[in-house]
Amino acid sequence: MELVDHTIINLIIFVLAIYVGYHVVWTVTPALHTPLMAVTNAISAIVIVGAMLAAALTETPFAKAMGVVAVALAAVNIFGGFLVTRRMLEMFKKKEKKSAATEAKQ
């Protein structure tokens, strides 16, 4: 007989991961946010490959459905991460000044 069920251990690890992740994310300085977003997108790409493998190797319909949901959520995470990174990088670009000729037309 096992002392502690594996489900309880997995739940404890999940809650600790949420706690640590929350504190890590909120203590990041704004200057490091864009590089970290790029790394997060790369990690999400690895997660989507793992989700596809997990979905392919399952046998029950529920597990396959959960695998499809995992792939969809990872894809949304990647897409959204790249959009946020692009918007942040556009903030650092210098804006072009309007020439006198274009200002006179307006």
Stockholm file with secondary structure:
# STOCKHOLM 1.0

chainA/1-106         MELVDHTIINLIIFVLAIYVGYHVVWTVTPALHTPLMAVTNAISAIVIVGAMLAAALTETPFAKAMGVVAVALAAVNIFGGFLVTRRMLEMFKKKEKKSAATEAKQ
#=GR chainA/1-106 SS CCSSCHHHHHHHHHHHHHHHHHHHHHTCCGGGHHHHHHHHHHHHHHHHHHHHHHHHHCCSHHHHHHHHHHHHHHHHHHHHHHHHHHHHHHHTSCCCCCCHHHHHHC
#=GC SS_cons         CCSSCHHHHHHHHHHHHHHHHHHHHHTCCGGGHHHHHHHHHHHHHHHHHHHHHHHHHCCSHHHHHHHHHHHHHHHHHHHHHHHHHHHHHHHTSCCCCCCHHHHHHC
//
